[in-house]
Amino acid sequence: MTNEEWIYAKLDEMGIVYERLDHEPIMSVIEAAEKGIVLPGCQVKNLFLRNKKGRRFYLVILPDEKIADLKQLAELLGEKGLSFASDERLEELLEVKPGAVTPFGLAFDRDKKVQVIIDETVPLDAQVGFHPFVNTTTLNIAYSDLLRFLDWTGHEVRRLNC
């Protein structure tokens, strides 16, 4: 079973309702707009970051139009600096390829090496869209269901001003 097939089965098992939108490959919501692809719900981006020493990892979810202030975020997290983690670490920890970063991959982070940060401006009552391990589909789910899924993975969520 592929990770994509697995996530549909897991969401169904958990009773998480999703709206599926298939589209041509996109790496970002900006690229989707350029291609004329309209994605419903609150559009977010997922940043996979590491600390300066490369020992701690963060999945940061924020509104697509917001530019993350990595310096400020590092200070809030008590880190000396943050940068993007390697593609190899992304695949190792979340079992996802670059361009399809998704919080669904946290199910594979069994050692809880990745901390989850959600920007405080993502509305609590929003529908949010994520790739199901492939960048040719977007699944919209309720924010509350995202939190339920993350709780199932054992990951705590911190809401911060990114």
C-alpha positions as CSV (number, residue, x, y, z in Angstrom):
1,M,0.0,0.0,0.0
2,T,1.4,3.4,-0.9
3,N,1.4,6.3,1.6
4,E,-1.3,8.0,-0.5
5,E,-3.6,4.9,-0.3
6,W,-2.8,4.6,3.4
7,I,-3.8,8.2,4.2
8,Y,-7.2,7.8,2.6
9,A,-7.8,4.6,4.6
10,K,-6.7,6.2,7.8
11,L,-8.9,9.3,7.3
12,D,-11.8,7.1,6.6
13,E,-11.1,4.9,9.6
14,M,-10.9,8.0,11.8
15,G,-14.2,9.4,10.4
16,I,-12.4,12.5,9.0
17,V,-14.3,13.9,6.1
18,Y,-12.2,15.3,3.3
19,E,-12.8,17.1,0.0
20,R,-10.5,15.7,-2.7
21,L,-9.3,17.9,-5.5
22,D,-7.1,16.3,-8.2
23,H,-5.0,18.7,-10.3
24,E,-1.8,18.9,-12.2
25,P,1.4,18.7,-10.1
26,I,1.9,21.9,-8.0
27,M,4.7,22.7,-5.6
28,S,2.9,25.7,-4.0
29,V,-0.4,27.5,-3.8
30,I,1.3,30.3,-5.8
31,E,2.1,27.8,-8.6
32,A,-1.5,26.6,-8.4
33,A,-2.8,30.1,-9.0
34,E,-0.4,30.6,-11.9
35,K,-1.8,27.4,-13.5
36,G,-5.4,28.6,-12.9
37,I,-6.1,25.9,-10.2
38,V,-8.5,27.1,-7.6
39,L,-8.1,25.5,-4.2
40,P,-11.0,25.9,-1.7
41,G,-10.5,26.5,2.0
42,C,-7.7,28.2,3.8
43,Q,-4.5,27.7,1.8
44,V,-1.5,26.9,3.9
45,K,2.1,26.0,3.2
46,N,4.2,23.5,5.1
47,L,7.8,24.3,5.9
48,F,10.1,21.5,7.1
49,L,12.9,23.2,9.1
50,R,15.8,22.2,11.3
51,N,17.7,24.0,14.0
52,K,21.2,25.2,13.5
53,K,22.9,22.0,14.6
54,G,20.4,19.9,12.6
55,R,19.3,17.9,15.7
56,R,15.7,19.3,16.1
57,F,13.1,19.5,13.3
58,Y,10.0,21.5,12.9
59,L,7.0,21.3,10.6
60,V,5.6,24.8,10.4
61,I,2.1,25.3,8.9
62,L,1.2,28.9,8.0
63,P,-1.1,30.8,5.7
64,D,0.2,30.7,2.2
65,E,0.4,34.4,1.8
66,K,2.5,34.8,5.0
67,I,6.2,34.9,4.9
68,A,7.8,33.2,7.9
69,D,10.2,35.2,9.9
70,L,12.7,32.4,10.6
71,K,14.8,34.6,12.9
72,Q,11.8,35.5,15.1
73,L,10.5,31.9,15.1
74,A,14.0,30.7,16.1
75,E,13.9,33.1,19.1
76,L,10.4,31.9,20.1
77,L,11.6,28.3,20.0
78,G,14.8,29.0,21.9
79,E,16.9,28.1,18.9
80,K,20.1,29.9,17.6
81,G,18.8,29.6,14.0
82,L,16.5,27.8,11.7
83,S,16.9,26.7,8.1
84,F,15.3,24.3,5.7
85,A,16.0,20.7,6.4
86,S,17.4,18.5,3.7
87,D,15.3,16.4,1.3
88,E,16.9,13.3,2.7
89,R,15.7,14.2,6.3
90,L,12.2,15.0,4.9
91,E,12.0,11.5,3.4
92,E,13.6,9.8,6.4
93,L,11.4,11.4,9.0
94,L,8.0,12.0,7.2
95,E,8.2,9.5,4.3
96,V,7.3,12.3,1.9
97,K,9.0,13.7,-1.2
98,P,9.9,17.4,-1.6
99,G,7.0,19.3,-3.1
100,A,4.4,17.3,-1.3
101,V,5.2,18.1,2.3
102,T,2.3,17.2,4.5
103,P,1.4,16.9,8.2
104,F,0.0,13.5,7.3
105,G,3.7,12.4,7.2
106,L,3.9,12.9,11.0
107,A,2.3,9.4,11.3
108,F,5.7,8.0,10.3
109,D,7.7,10.1,12.8
110,R,7.4,7.5,15.5
111,D,10.3,8.9,17.6
112,K,8.6,12.3,17.7
113,K,11.7,14.1,16.2
114,V,9.5,16.7,14.5
115,Q,7.7,19.4,16.4
116,V,4.6,20.9,15.0
117,I,4.1,24.6,14.8
118,I,0.9,26.2,13.4
119,D,0.8,29.9,12.8
120,E,-1.7,31.5,15.1
121,T,-3.4,33.3,12.2
122,V,-4.7,30.0,10.7
123,P,-8.4,30.2,11.7
124,L,-9.6,27.6,14.2
125,D,-12.8,27.1,12.1
126,A,-11.0,26.8,8.8
127,Q,-10.9,24.1,6.2
128,V,-7.2,23.5,5.4
129,G,-5.7,21.7,2.4
130,F,-2.8,19.3,2.4
131,H,-1.3,16.9,-0.2
132,P,-1.9,13.2,0.5
133,F,1.8,12.5,-0.1
134,V,1.5,13.5,-3.8
135,N,1.4,16.9,-5.3
136,T,-1.3,16.1,-7.8
137,T,-4.1,16.1,-5.2
138,T,-5.1,18.4,-2.4
139,L,-7.3,17.2,0.5
140,N,-9.3,19.8,2.4
141,I,-10.2,18.9,6.0
142,A,-11.5,20.8,9.0
143,Y,-8.8,22.3,11.2
144,S,-10.3,20.5,14.1
145,D,-9.8,17.2,12.3
146,L,-6.2,18.1,11.5
147,L,-5.7,18.5,15.3
148,R,-7.4,15.2,15.9
149,F,-5.1,13.5,13.4
150,L,-2.0,15.1,14.9
151,D,-3.2,14.0,18.4
152,W,-3.5,10.4,17.0
153,T,0.1,10.6,15.8
154,G,1.2,11.7,19.3
155,H,2.4,15.2,18.2
156,E,1.6,18.2,20.3
157,V,0.8,21.4,18.4
158,R,2.1,24.8,19.3
159,R,0.4,27.9,17.9
160,L,2.9,30.7,17.4
161,N,3.2,33.9,15.4
162,C,5.5,32.7,12.6
